[in-house]
Amino acid sequence: MKKTGIWIDKDTAHIVTIENETETVKTINSEVEHFRIHGGYGGRAKGGPQDVVQDSKYLEREKHQLKAYFKEIANEIKNSDELVVFGPAETGEKFRKELQERYADIGKKLKEVKKADSMTDNQVKAWVRNYFN
């Protein structure tokens, strides 16, 4: 039985797979850019030039980058029998939603999405080991 735990955030996914008492860890780095949106008041003079910020353009690009990131992770975990996702922020929930919508066969194997802080590689391995025991 192949059990997989994924610690995920926007930058990195640490995939811990336990099969026949053997642990393997694979790290996938995302290509998601961190956008620093500039805009607002742009001059010294009162009523000076102002930049119009196109938030939707940045958000749309981020959405496509996340989809590519999630696809890479899904390809890595497609042979797992049981799956748990954990990590900070809402990336885990977004990944769960993506699995249910686009990768239903993998989504059925997902047991839970849990919140967790940043962890070292050893802490991630221990968390997954404890979860499945």
N, C-alpha and C positions, 0 to 999 in steps of 0.2 A: 504494500500500500504506500503510495507516494503522497506525503503530506507537505504542503507548502505554506510558508508564512511570508508576507510581503510587507516590509516597512517602506512606506511611500510618502514622499512630499513632491513639490514641484520640480526639484532639482535632481533627485536620486531615488532609485528604488533598489532596496537590498532584498533579494529573493533567497530565502533559506528553504532548501528542500531536504526533507528527511525521508530516506528510503532504506529499508533493511538496516536500521540503526546507523546509517552513514549520513553525515550532514554535508551538503554542498552549499556554497554561497556564491551568488552571482550579483554583480552590481550593474545596473543600467542607469546611465546618465541621460537626462532629458536635454532636449534642444530648446526648451521653453526659455524665451528671453524675459528678462526682468525690465519692464518698461518704466522709465522715469519720465513721467509726463510733465512737460514744461508748458507754461501758459499763464494766462491772467494778465495782470498789469505789466506792461513792457517798457515804460518810459518814465522820464523824470517829470515831464510836463503834465499838468493836470489834464486828464482826458486824452493822454497820449495814446500811441498805438497799442493795441491789445492783440494777443495771439488767440486764434480760435483753436481749441484742442479737440481733436477727433478721437474721443474715447472709444467709439464703436469700432474704429479701424484697428486699434491696438487690441481690444478685447476679442475681435474676430480672429486676428492672427494668433493670439494666445490659445484660443479654442482649437484651432487647427493643429497647433504644435502639441497640445495636450492629447489630441486624438492620435497623432503619430506615436507619441510616447506610450500611450496606453496599448496601442496595437503591438508595439515591440514587446511589452510586458506580457500581453495575452499570448503571443506566440511562444514565449518562454515557458509559460505555465500550463499550456493546453493539455499536457499529459498527467496533470496532478489529479489525485482522487479527492483530496480535501484541501480547502483553502481558507486562510484567514488573512485579512488586511488590517494593518494598523499604522498609525503615524499621526503627526500633528496636522493642524488645519483641516481643510475640507477636501483635500486631494483624494483621500481614501474613499469618501462618499461619491465624489465624481467618478472615480474608477469603478466603484460598485455599480453605479448607474450605467456607465459605458458597457460593463460586462453584461448587464441585464438586457440592454437594448441591442447591442451588436454582436455579442458573443454569448448567447443564451446557454449553450452547452457548458461553457466554463462558469457562467453565472450561477448555475444550479449547484455547483460544488462549493460555492462560497458560504461558509458557515456564519461569519461575523465580520463586521467592520468596527474596530475599536480605536479610541483615542490613545495616543502615546506620545511622550516627549521625544526629543532627539536622543539617540542612543549610539553607543559605540558598536562596532561589529560583534564583539563578544556578548554585549547586552542583547542585541537583536537575536542572536543564535539562542541564548538562554531563554528569552521570552517565548520564542517559537517552540522550543523543547518543552517548556513548562505548559504552554497552551495545549499541546497535543497529548500530554501525559495526564 
